[in-house]
Amino acid sequence: MAIEWISSETIRDLKAFITVDNYGRFCVSMGARRALKLPEKTGFRLFLAYDKDERRIIVGKPGYVSIEGDVRPFKFDPRGYSSARPYIRKQNLYGQDLPQRFYLIGDGEASKQPYLAYPKGTYAFQLDE
């Protein structure tokens, strides 16, 4: 009988995505953190918007995107988690609707991609269905 040894080395999947998990939290993947040039070992803040027609989450970093009105950024901890309760309430999501995963569209800013009409300094993430 032949056996095959398995190495414990981890192969990192650095896809850029944002998840809304079963616990009502946003989670920004390490791939997304690198694509958005966010700190990898400390917390950070992001503005989030939702394009209901296209089913996309749009994110922007404070200081890089212009926001009108009284909109506060989401505060993420060093692991990349933040409460998604405001998003869940606004979208009327329930337990069976979660988790949701949104993948980065393209490889950079949404405003630099001709088919995406989003403000300068934003990144678009498409819902994976």
C-alpha positions in Angstrom: 0.0 0.0 0.0 1.4 3.4 -1.1 1.1 6.4 1.1 1.5 10.1 0.2 2.8 12.5 2.8 1.0 15.8 3.2 2.9 19.0 4.0 1.6 21.4 6.6 2.7 24.4 4.6 -0.1 26.8 3.9 -0.7 28.1 0.4 -2.2 31.5 0.7 -5.2 32.4 -1.4 -4.8 36.1 -1.9 -8.0 36.7 -3.8 -9.4 40.2 -3.1 -12.9 39.9 -1.6 -15.2 41.2 1.2 -17.4 38.8 3.0 -20.5 39.5 5.1 -20.4 36.5 7.4 -23.0 34.7 9.4 -22.1 36.7 12.5 -23.1 40.0 10.9 -19.5 41.2 10.2 -17.7 42.5 7.2 -14.4 40.7 6.6 -11.8 42.2 4.2 -9.5 39.5 2.9 -5.7 40.0 2.9 -5.8 40.1 -1.0 -8.3 43.0 -0.8 -6.2 44.8 1.9 -3.2 44.6 -0.4 -5.1 45.7 -3.5 -6.5 48.7 -1.6 -3.1 49.4 0.0 -4.5 49.0 3.5 -2.4 48.2 6.6 -1.9 44.5 7.1 -1.3 44.5 10.9 -3.3 47.4 12.2 -6.9 48.5 12.0 -8.2 50.8 9.3 -11.4 52.7 8.2 -13.4 52.4 5.0 -16.4 54.1 3.6 -18.9 51.6 2.1 -21.7 52.0 -0.3 -24.1 49.5 -2.0 -25.1 49.5 -5.6 -28.4 47.7 -5.3 -29.0 47.4 -9.1 -25.6 45.9 -9.9 -25.3 44.1 -6.5 -21.9 45.6 -5.7 -20.2 47.0 -2.6 -18.2 50.1 -3.3 -15.5 51.1 -0.9 -13.3 54.1 -0.5 -10.5 55.1 1.9 -11.1 58.3 4.0 -9.0 61.1 2.5 -9.0 59.5 -0.9 -12.7 59.7 -1.7 -15.1 62.6 -1.5 -18.2 61.8 0.6 -21.2 64.2 0.9 -23.3 64.4 4.0 -22.9 62.9 7.4 -21.5 59.5 6.5 -19.1 57.8 9.0 -16.5 55.3 7.9 -16.6 51.7 9.1 -13.8 50.9 11.6 -12.1 47.6 11.0 -10.0 45.8 13.6 -6.4 44.5 12.8 -7.9 41.2 11.6 -10.0 43.0 9.0 -13.4 42.7 10.7 -16.1 45.3 11.2 -19.8 45.2 12.1 -22.0 44.8 9.1 -25.3 45.5 11.0 -26.0 48.8 9.2 -25.6 47.1 5.8 -27.7 44.1 6.9 -30.5 46.3 8.2 -30.5 48.6 5.2 -30.7 45.6 2.8 -33.3 43.7 4.9 -31.1 40.6 5.0 -31.9 37.6 7.2 -29.9 34.6 8.4 -30.6 32.6 5.2 -29.2 35.5 3.1 -25.8 35.2 4.7 -22.9 34.7 4.2 -22.3 36.9 1.1 -19.0 37.3 -0.7 -18.1 40.2 -3.0 -15.0 39.9 -5.3 -12.9 42.9 -6.5 -13.8 43.9 -10.0 -10.7 44.4 -12.1 -7.3 45.0 -10.5 -7.6 48.6 -9.2 -9.7 51.7 -8.8 -13.2 51.4 -10.2 -13.0 55.0 -11.6 -10.1 53.9 -13.8 -12.1 51.1 -15.5 -14.2 52.5 -18.4 -17.3 50.3 -17.8 -17.7 51.3 -14.1 -19.1 54.7 -13.4 -18.1 55.1 -9.8 -16.4 58.1 -8.1 -12.6 58.6 -8.1 -10.8 56.7 -5.4 -13.3 53.9 -5.0 -13.1 50.1 -5.5 -16.0 47.9 -6.6 -16.7 44.4 -5.4 -19.3 42.2 -7.2 -21.6 39.8 -5.3 -20.7 36.2 -6.0 -23.9 34.3 -6.7 
